Amino acid sequence: MRNTLLFIILVCCLSACGNHTHPLTAQIEYPVLPVLAQKATNPVMKIKLIRGESDKKYALREIVLNLNGTTDLSDIETIDLYSANDKNLLDPAQLLGSEKPDTPEVRISLNQSIQTDTFTLWVSFHLKEKVDLTHRYQAVCTGIQTDNGCVSLTGEDPVALRAGVAVRQHGQDGVHTSRIPGLTTSKNGTLLAIFDARWDSSRDLQGDIDICLHRSLDGGQSWQPIQTVLDQGEWGGMPEKYNGVSDANILVDERTGAIFVAGLWMYGVLDGETGRWVPGLTQDSTRWIHQWRAKGSQPGFGVKETSQFLITKSTDDGVTWSEPINITRQTKRQEWWLFAPAPGHGITLRNGTLIFPTQGRDENGVAFSNITWSKDGGKSWITSEPAYTNVTECMAVELTDGSVMLNMRDNRNRGNKEENGRRICVTKDLGKTWTEHPTSRKALIEPTCMASIHRHIYHQGGQEKSILLFVNPEAYATRDHITLKVSYDDGNSWPDECKILLDEYRGRGYSCITSVDEQTIGILYESSQADMVFQQVKLNELLPTVLTPRKE
């Protein structure tokens, strides 16, 4: 198939340029990246022009593209050509040419003089503000014309890229960086996307950070304006940069429809060596520490001793939110250095128990993961025993037998190729005791990064069925290759042939999954193309009867 495609491209090239060719070659790459509404540039093809030693300088005259693999040409406002920056990525400041695609064949005229041995171009799509998220986009380069003739084309097979929405971009709404996604679906079908609004920098706590929210009423195709959910303001006479709230988790009570958001609040900073609260900090102070580093959070319950566990609640589908309740004394053990929500979403068990995945640092400052649960609709919360140590961010799912599986980021995986895999533990008694799962550290490789897991329930032949879904950067050391995986047997196996690549370039890598409806999966993740991207995957792509290996 690859040879046939290259032959077709060669024929098209010769047709466009006649028989006049020269030694200049073009290496074509089709990276797997989301193509996003709400974003002006979306790289879909990389063209690297290489000239031989005897070649002279030349001028680009025309690029010919074929868009037959695109679902709907009317989605595309313009197809743009950009040159690359010093990192060989698309440079949005260097627009070389543009065309509106009225037909599947698009010719972009240029008059670009090239004097370097190599020159990299990017083909980019600019979509309408709102598109159908089931649509795909594909461009194939069929010809490149210069003033010296037609360029020889080599490279990869083209891929059909998935539509998405740039829910959060760098600098949007005055927010420097948006991080740490959480995503869930309310009982009314509303999508709720939460995130850290890091107003001044991309840095973790401590800082001016609030938990903010976008709501979507149409399955994620569009999102309502930003609203604030957790913001401690200038509490206690401290500026907002010393009252940050971060790492939120969102949970829907499937029985009542109430929605809870938990976040970690940090008041001031502690000295990393002594663990004592630092007095006298002002807006001009530069003192900073992370609650997971050194003695940045300590034993005790007070705001000057340890970071605080806050919960807010909405009973109107996420439109308004209550004043936060501090449950630190209710959930944290005094000797623990830290107790915090784990980012992502919580779950409601079939018996109505609410569960937040949680994490902390024990009496020695060593990280652990566990769960925190409520049997009275969120009026009171109980913290479980740690599931494992030297693990942190985690998410929970209920298995078919009613037990709870906790999927955990494991610090032992950092840079480790000899033994690498998410730590997996299971409890049948809400965390009084834990059993390590057979797949623990043997499946689901990671670069030590937050990951998301979710149970999707559907009906087939009149019977209720379910699958487990997992998303993370499928890599050992770098946060790239954001990949969706599926398990048909309660997490006992994750077939390689059933995974879907969403974004192969490097980003921050956090994600969260929800069931948009019975036929649709929604994923919010930190992408290489925006701070946060939302994409859909249809159920029929995931069921084993129709799923085939793909690179999409």
Protein Blocks (a to p, Z undefined) as FASTA:
>chain_A
ZZmmmmmmmmmmmmmnojadcfbdcddddddddddehiabdcfbdcdddddfklccdddf
bdcddfklpfblmlpmbacdddddfkopacfklcfbdcddfbfbdcddddddcfbfbdcd
dddddddfbdcfkbccddddfbdcdfkbccddeddddddddddddfbaghiahiabaghi
addddfkopacddddddfkbmbdcdddddddddddfegopaccddddfbdgkjghhiafk
lmccehiacdddfknopacddddddehjadfklopacehiafkbcbdcdfkgcjlbcedj
bfklbccddddddfegolaccddddfklmmmcfklmbdcddehdddddfkopacdddddd
dfkopacddddddfegomaccddddfbghiabdcddddfkopacdddddfklgopakbgc
ddddddfegomaccddfkgopgoiaehiadddddddddeehiacddddddddddfkbcgh
iacdddfegopaccfklcccfblcdcehpacdddfblmbccdddddfkbmbdcddddfkl
mpmklgccddZZ
